[in-house]
Amino acid sequence: MPNNADWYPPRIADRAAWHANFAAQANATGTSDGLTAGQVTQIAADSQMVENLINYDQEVDTFAQGFTEYMRIMLSAPLNEPLPTPPAPPPAFSVVLGAAASIEARTRQYAGIIKAAPGYTPTKGELYGIVAPAATGPGTPAVLQATALLNSEVSLSLFKAGYSVLAVDMRRGGGNWTQIGVSQTATFLDTTDAAVAGQPEQREYRVQGMVANQRIGDVSPVVSVVTVP
């Protein structure tokens, strides 16, 4: 599995831009760097497929959250609640011509071909994005995904960025941040009770690295989710 010292982006959200750059460089110099014309074509298809997958996943996630709220109103809202409009599902997913499974594994194979080519240099590797970053210690952790579960619980998927332990913060309704726990794994379950029993609420999450029980380094970007009672 990719780690913080690897050249392949660990965050799926970052892979569209990485593949776009890899495809552009392959189109410009790939056949001079050990790749066949067919492989350059496949790299372009993989890049477009990664972008389509990430965008569609975001559309599906937005629809799922909207439908969860729609279902809550239909099933559990007080009497005389206006009839809500159901959210529109995303359109059918578009599969790119030439799409194939195992994009990451194939990309790593192509990177190996480029690095084995006679004219390869570290500078060329940087242009392709296939050179690991210099070891500078832990990076910036992230909440990759927040998934609303029943009973107001929320499951968090975390990117630890080289830290052994992360502090997990939560706030709701624009209030103050509260550290609700620490995580030694890539998942964390928030079991905080709802502020108002039986009602959904918007929660925001962030994480920060910990060393020797002290919070250090960058605080992650904020991720929000609406809970399900």
Steps between C-alpha positions, in 0.01 A plus 500: 500500500640846415671681784626851560840427337347364179468700179145379428240726669352333810187720487263392224385860465856597393533235231308674221753785485792257533377278216430804281863609538629144446290468183615837367866411551450155348334659196793740463796264547367154587613320184850641556495380860439130441122498460318370195240707316234262633616555856487878454142462375412285801651757736272765350195273541600423859531871577152575368358199682650611832344844455161348413512263798586773751240742367228235494585383851448857621165518318389170654607614847304825464195307383531249787511776761204675337299179484576419863356836602200447269437159658527645849236763424269247335529251787562702814407866454230654726143523375423764236857505370486607130557226248868517400626469146709185454856567385577424137736204458817558299497408132633166380873456547711552189765236430790627291586326173795273572434488875659213691514398864810514724595860418743544789682171438528575127623853570773367728601258223526790253707698752739204521536498121579872496757467777669210319535694173861593405441875510322510835606763754354611835401828334297307244345300783390824665332610176300177496434519875658160564770612744426464871509826698798562723459362849405803712309329779125455524279690258154647540240245615148500362146382552450317172129434552231549765209255474178552695371185672182440699455635855701816421825306471758599238776283356821681398757374252839658577829558321767493772780662294775318688367560854442209736222685683252766390289731716141513372299823538129562442272802510134551413289798418801724453594463868835433660728217402519213748749215497283190513774240499823372349551239231786258445331353193367632169141492626319673786140469621335808651230382741410846630130536583296748297464845656122460456382140526345368180616792286772509233784748534795616299837399641846603389816301555874561486810313617852588611809291567610410852846415633559419869141604578561846350320632193745609229510586131232617262130467574313320223238657272148486642247239386128530578208257513133501601420236762215247483290465820 
